[in-house]
Amino acid sequence: MDVKSIGSMQAAMGISMTTNTPSRRDLVEAVRAISASNVLGDNRELNFVLDRVSHTAIMQVVDRTTNEVVMQVPAEYLLRLAKELKQKG
């Protein structure tokens, strides 16, 4: 997905990124629109999760049929590294 297609999706949903902070409703609608558009691939959806340990927002692309996490940002190894550094520091 390129920047141009993201801009087109935002315009179609009536979301302006010039505002300071999108509302929760805007975010939910955007996630639903992305998941429904299949731009992430067939049978994949976009999810946001809050990591309970680090209190970090995590973006995941999940296969709907297997519930397997196909992609995650930040990656799991980075979350573990941050936890280890926090414990040492």
C-alpha positions, 0 to 999 in steps of 0.5 A: 500500500502506498501513501497515495492509496492511504490518502484516497482511503482517508478522503473516502472516509472523510478523515482529515489528517490535518486535525491534531488528534483523530477521534476514537470513532475515526480510528475505529472506522478507519481500521474497519475500512482497511480490514474490509478493503482487503488491501492487507490481503484476503482474509486478513484484518487490522487490529490494535492491541494494548500490551499490558506489560509495556502499555504500548499500542501494538498494530497487528495484521491477523489472518482471519481463518487461523488467527495467526499474527502475520505482521506486528509493529512493534515486533515481539522481539522489540517488546521483549528487549524493552522489557529486559532493558526496563528491568535492568535499568 
